[in-house]
Amino acid sequence: MADSLRELFHEELKDIYDAEQRITKALPKMAKVADSEELVSAFEEHLSETEEHIRRLEEVFDSIEESPAKKTCKAMVGLLEEGQELMDEDTDSPALKDAALIAAAQKVEHYEIATYGCLRTWAELLGEDEAVRLLQITLDEEGATDKKLTEIAQSLNVEAIEQSDEEEEPAVVTQGRRAGNGGRSSQKRTR
């Protein structure tokens, strides 16, 4: 554990510096697996932004007179492993795979938003004005990416439901009722 807020600030900068570099390796894989052109484009755009985040973190290190360094970000390792598992799963529903990819990407975004928010606040308290400015830019970009993923998910999640409904086996019909539906109408609900 760090002995001071300044030391904690430095340690967490190293953590997110490692995380961002790991993300640059994961995003091309996610773009390759994604089906939706809009999602592929979002992943590719975020790769460019993430490369800029790394450059900006290097500026933060410079502004506090520290050399850029990495510390293994165990949280990001876990999040990316979970995302890789989703990418490796087989499904007949491209929209379902895309919905899972968005969920994995948003988990990463939320981790980054939390981290950049803390770092920005600590930089304020430590009087590191240039670091505050740079971290806020990245925090704003991470928030915008999360919002964009939410917007994409709104249409892809509906497609995933529709594709899932099409793939379901019809239930056995007995005495005018659909088995397993508690006597409710066997017609699909309209959305």
C-alpha positions in Angstrom: 0.0 0.0 0.0 1.2 3.5 -0.8 2.4 5.7 2.1 1.0 8.9 0.6 -1.7 10.2 -1.8 1.1 11.2 -4.2 2.6 7.7 -4.1 -0.9 6.2 -4.6 -1.4 8.6 -7.6 1.9 7.4 -9.1 1.0 3.8 -8.6 -2.5 4.1 -10.2 -1.0 6.0 -13.1 1.3 3.0 -13.7 -1.7 0.7 -13.4 -3.8 2.6 -16.0 -0.8 3.0 -18.3 -0.6 -0.8 -18.3 -4.3 -1.2 -18.8 -4.4 1.1 -21.8 -1.6 -0.8 -23.5 -3.5 -4.1 -22.9 -6.6 -2.5 -24.4 -4.8 -1.6 -27.6 -4.1 -5.3 -28.1 -7.7 -6.4 -27.3 -9.6 -3.9 -29.5 -8.4 -5.2 -32.9 -9.5 -8.7 -31.8 -12.9 -7.4 -30.8 -13.3 -5.5 -34.0 -12.4 -8.7 -36.0 -15.1 -10.8 -34.1 -17.8 -8.1 -34.2 -20.6 -8.4 -36.8 -22.2 -5.0 -36.7 -20.4 -2.5 -38.9 -21.3 0.2 -36.4 -19.7 -1.8 -33.6 -16.6 -2.6 -35.7 -16.2 1.1 -36.4 -16.6 2.0 -32.7 -13.9 -0.4 -31.7 -11.6 0.9 -34.4 -12.2 4.5 -33.4 -11.6 3.6 -29.7 -8.3 2.0 -30.6 -7.2 5.4 -32.0 -8.4 7.1 -28.9 -6.7 4.6 -26.7 -3.4 5.1 -28.4 -3.9 8.9 -27.7 -4.7 8.0 -24.1 -1.3 6.3 -23.8 0.4 9.3 -25.3 -1.5 11.6 -22.9 -0.6 9.5 -19.9 3.1 9.9 -20.9 2.5 13.6 -20.8 1.0 13.2 -17.3 4.1 11.3 -16.2 6.2 14.1 -17.7 4.2 16.8 -16.0 4.8 15.3 -12.6 8.5 14.6 -13.5 8.2 10.8 -13.4 9.2 8.4 -16.1 6.4 6.4 -17.7 6.2 3.0 -16.1 3.7 0.2 -16.0 2.4 -1.9 -13.1 0.4 -5.0 -14.1 -3.3 -4.0 -14.0 -4.8 -7.2 -12.6 -8.3 -5.8 -13.0 -7.8 -5.2 -16.7 -6.2 -8.6 -17.1 -9.3 -10.2 -15.7 -11.7 -8.1 -17.7 -9.9 -8.8 -20.9 -9.8 -12.5 -20.2 -13.5 -12.5 -19.6 -13.9 -10.6 -22.9 -11.7 -13.2 -24.7 -13.9 -16.0 -23.4 -17.0 -14.3 -24.9 -15.1 -13.9 -28.2 -14.2 -17.6 -28.2 -17.8 -18.8 -27.6 -19.8 -20.1 -30.6 -23.2 -18.7 -31.3 -25.6 -18.8 -34.3 -26.6 -15.2 -33.4 -24.2 -12.5 -34.6 -26.3 -9.9 -32.7 -26.0 -11.9 -29.5 -22.2 -12.1 -29.9 -22.2 -8.3 -30.5 -24.3 -7.7 -27.4 -21.8 -9.7 -25.3 -18.9 -7.8 -26.8 -20.5 -4.5 -25.9 -21.1 -5.7 -22.4 -17.4 -6.7 -22.1 -16.3 -3.4 -23.6 -18.5 -1.4 -21.2 -17.0 -3.2 -18.2 -13.6 -2.0 -19.4 -14.9 1.5 -20.0 -16.4 1.7 -16.5 -13.2 0.6 -15.0 -11.4 3.3 -16.9 -13.9 5.9 -16.0 -13.6 5.1 -12.3 -9.8 5.1 -12.5 -9.5 8.4 -14.5 -12.0 10.0 -12.2 -9.9 9.1 -9.1 -6.7 10.1 -10.8 -8.1 13.5 -11.8 -9.4 14.2 -8.3 -6.1 13.2 -6.7 -4.2 15.4 -9.2 -6.4 18.3 -8.2 -5.7 17.7 -4.5 -1.9 17.4 -5.2 -1.9 20.7 -7.2 -0.9 19.0 -10.5 -2.9 21.3 -12.8 -1.5 20.0 -16.1 -2.2 16.4 -15.0 -5.8 17.4 -14.1 -6.3 19.0 -17.5 -4.9 15.9 -19.4 -6.8 13.4 -17.2 -10.1 15.2 -17.7 -9.8 15.1 -21.4 -9.3 11.3 -21.3 -12.1 10.9 -18.7 -14.5 12.8 -21.1 -13.5 10.6 -24.0 -14.0 7.4 -22.0 -17.5 8.7 -21.0 -18.3 9.5 -24.6 -17.2 6.0 -25.7 -19.4 4.4 -23.0 -22.4 6.5 -24.2 -21.8 5.5 -27.8 -21.6 1.8 -26.9 -24.9 2.2 -25.0 -26.5 3.7 -28.1 -25.2 0.8 -30.3 -26.4 -1.7 -27.8 -29.9 -0.4 -27.8 -30.4 -1.6 -31.4 -28.2 -4.7 -31.2 -29.9 -6.0 -28.0 -33.2 -5.9 -29.8 -31.7 -7.8 -32.7 -30.2 -10.4 -30.3 -33.7 -11.0 -28.8 -35.2 -11.3 -32.2 -32.5 -13.7 -33.4 -32.9 -15.8 -30.2 -36.6 -16.0 -30.6 -36.2 -17.2 -34.2 -33.8 -19.9 -33.1 -35.9 -21.3 -30.2 -37.5 -24.7 -30.8 -41.3 -24.5 -30.9 -42.9 -25.8 -27.7 -45.0 -29.0 -27.8 -48.7 -28.1 -28.2 -51.1 -30.0 -26.0 -54.8 -29.5 -25.8 -54.7 -26.0 -27.4 -52.1 -24.8 -24.9 -48.4 -24.4 -25.4 -46.5 -26.5 -23.0 -44.6 -24.7 -20.3 -46.5 -21.4 -20.7 -48.9 -21.8 -17.8 -51.9 -21.6 -20.1 -51.0 -18.2 -21.6 -51.6 -17.6 -25.3 -49.0 -19.3 -27.5 -48.6 -16.2 -29.7 -45.4 -14.2 -29.6 -45.6 -10.8 -28.0 -45.1 -8.0 -30.4 -42.4 -5.5 -29.5 
